Amino acid sequence: MSVRCQQSPVLAGSAALAALGALILYLAEPSCYGKYSENLMPAAIRLPARAAWFLQELPSFAVPAGILAGQPSSLLGPPATVLLGLFCAHYFHRTFVYSLLTRGRPFPVVFLFRGFVFCMGNGLLQGYYLVYCAEYPAEWYTDIRFSLGVFLFILGMGINIHSDYILRQLRKPGEIIYRIPQGGLFTYVSGANFLGEIIEWIGYALASWSLPALAFAFFSLCFLGLRAFHHHRFYLKMFDDYPKSRRALVPFIF
């Protein structure tokens, strides 16, 4: 039995994503994980960072991958399946690579649960829309929006992975200390890893030209941009010799 597109949940999910991003930006509070969790949630039950990141990110890969698995397989299928494949590629890395390499702090279980629910909902929204609702013309592969969007997605993913690598090298296994990141885009911004991921999702939104992808890109900009701002402020307070020319998120600007 074929699944018919229902526009109402797509619109509702997209609106919820955008509203959540706007609310996070309005509240302007640090996220309750990583360097901020000890002060904001000192008594919280925690899981080791690797297990927590794996569990949190898993539905963002498993849900759309499950939807994708039910589609006819081909090397270069319809644009919608290729776009969903890019989404899955990002979260495959976050789930099975990043989570096993991270050297972060133990993760509050309550925040893990929130992240798990978000990842499941967003994975379902993006996967459902692209497979059951999206309609692209035959020439979409040659459209500038698709080409530029995929380029930005790959560029952003490369920046994100490289920046995460730089951050990992700042700590030896078992250490929970802070050092000034150097190299790559960290030369210009404190949140190079966040900037890379924001570029990814802007590219994804451009390539898919869809409301759910646009809402997710906006949410990512609000959530990760705010996190970059708090990281930058943290570094400036902690290190007297922190580079004064370095910005929070956008080189030379912000």
Solvent accessible surface area in square Angstrom, and as a share of the most:
residue,aa,sasa,rsa
1,M,235,1.05
2,S,95,0.62
3,V,77,0.44
4,R,194,0.71
5,C,42,0.25
6,Q,105,0.47
7,Q,99,0.44
8,S,83,0.54
9,P,76,0.48
10,V,4,0.02
11,L,96,0.48
12,A,63,0.49
13,G,22,0.21
14,S,3,0.02
15,A,63,0.49
16,A,62,0.48
17,L,11,0.06
18,A,34,0.27
19,A,61,0.48
20,L,69,0.34
21,G,0,0.00
22,A,48,0.37
23,L,89,0.45
24,I,38,0.19
25,L,92,0.46
26,Y,178,0.68
27,L,95,0.47
28,A,49,0.38
29,E,115,0.52
30,P,34,0.21
31,S,17,0.11
32,C,27,0.16
33,Y,21,0.08
34,G,19,0.18
35,K,27,0.11
36,Y,24,0.09
37,S,0,0.00
38,E,79,0.35
39,N,131,0.67
40,L,82,0.41
41,M,35,0.16
42,P,95,0.60
43,A,99,0.77
44,A,26,0.20
45,I,139,0.71
46,R,55,0.20
47,L,56,0.28
48,P,87,0.55
49,A,9,0.07
50,R,117,0.43
51,A,43,0.34
52,A,0,0.00
53,W,26,0.09
54,F,63,0.26
55,L,75,0.37
56,Q,14,0.06
57,E,10,0.04
58,L,53,0.26
59,P,5,0.03
60,S,1,0.00
61,F,45,0.19
62,A,47,0.36
63,V,35,0.20
64,P,0,0.00
65,A,24,0.19
66,G,47,0.45
67,I,29,0.15
68,L,47,0.23
69,A,86,0.67
70,G,63,0.60
71,Q,48,0.21
72,P,123,0.77
73,S,113,0.73
74,S,77,0.49
75,L,184,0.92
76,L,122,0.61
77,G,14,0.13
78,P,81,0.51
79,P,18,0.11
80,A,10,0.08
81,T,26,0.15
82,V,37,0.21
83,L,0,0.00
84,L,0,0.00
85,G,25,0.24
86,L,33,0.16
87,F,0,0.00
88,C,10,0.06
89,A,45,0.35
90,H,3,0.01
91,Y,12,0.04
92,F,98,0.41
93,H,28,0.12
94,R,23,0.08
95,T,0,0.00
96,F,69,0.29
97,V,54,0.31
98,Y,31,0.12
99,S,0,0.00
100,L,102,0.51
101,L,77,0.38
102,T,9,0.05
103,R,74,0.27
104,G,31,0.30
105,R,50,0.18
106,P,54,0.34
107,F,3,0.01
108,P,0,0.00
109,V,55,0.32
110,V,63,0.36
111,F,26,0.11
112,L,15,0.08
113,F,132,0.55
114,R,126,0.46
115,G,12,0.12
116,F,70,0.29
117,V,81,0.46
118,F,52,0.22
119,C,8,0.05
120,M,80,0.36
121,G,39,0.38
122,N,4,0.02
123,G,0,0.00
124,L,96,0.48
125,L,19,0.09
126,Q,2,0.01
127,G,0,0.00
128,Y,39,0.15
129,Y,37,0.14
130,L,3,0.01
131,V,28,0.16
132,Y,69,0.26
133,C,16,0.10
134,A,17,0.13
135,E,161,0.72
136,Y,46,0.17
137,P,66,0.41
138,A,103,0.80
139,E,110,0.49
140,W,8,0.03
141,Y,60,0.23
142,T,115,0.67
143,D,32,0.17
144,I,126,0.64
145,R,75,0.27
146,F,18,0.08
147,S,52,0.33
148,L,77,0.38
149,G,0,0.00
150,V,30,0.17
151,F,121,0.51
152,L,40,0.20
153,F,2,0.01
154,I,107,0.54
155,L,77,0.38
156,G,0,0.00
157,M,37,0.16
158,G,39,0.38
159,I,30,0.15
160,N,5,0.03
161,I,62,0.31
162,H,90,0.40
163,S,2,0.01
164,D,7,0.04
165,Y,112,0.43
166,I,20,0.10
167,L,49,0.25
168,R,40,0.15
169,Q,98,0.43
170,L,35,0.17
171,R,33,0.12
172,K,139,0.59
173,P,105,0.66
174,G,80,0.77
175,E,44,0.20
176,I,76,0.39
177,I,74,0.37
178,Y,44,0.17
179,R,97,0.36
180,I,28,0.14
181,P,0,0.00
182,Q,107,0.48
183,G,32,0.31
184,G,39,0.38
185,L,46,0.23
186,F,1,0.00
187,T,71,0.41
188,Y,93,0.35
189,V,0,0.00
190,S,2,0.01
191,G,0,0.00
192,A,0,0.00
193,N,18,0.09
194,F,18,0.08
195,L,22,0.11
196,G,0,0.00
197,E,22,0.10
198,I,7,0.03
199,I,34,0.17
200,E,0,0.00
201,W,1,0.00
202,I,81,0.41
203,G,0,0.00
204,Y,1,0.01
205,A,11,0.08
206,L,39,0.20
207,A,1,0.01
208,S,1,0.00
209,W,146,0.51
210,S,11,0.07
211,L,86,0.43
212,P,1,0.00
213,A,0,0.00
214,L,109,0.54
215,A,5,0.04
216,F,5,0.02
217,A,7,0.06
218,F,80,0.34
219,F,17,0.07
220,S,4,0.03
221,L,81,0.41
222,C,3,0.02
223,F,41,0.17
224,L,16,0.08
225,G,9,0.09
226,L,17,0.08
227,R,15,0.06
228,A,0,0.00
229,F,76,0.32
230,H,9,0.04
231,H,19,0.09
232,H,28,0.13
233,R,104,0.38
234,F,46,0.19
235,Y,10,0.04
236,L,71,0.35
237,K,158,0.67
238,M,96,0.43
239,F,35,0.15
240,D,135,0.70
241,D,112,0.58
242,Y,2,0.01
243,P,40,0.25
244,K,145,0.62
245,S,89,0.57
246,R,6,0.02
247,R,87,0.32
248,A,4,0.03
249,L,9,0.05
250,V,55,0.31
251,P,34,0.21
252,F,156,0.65
253,I,134,0.68
254,F,101,0.42
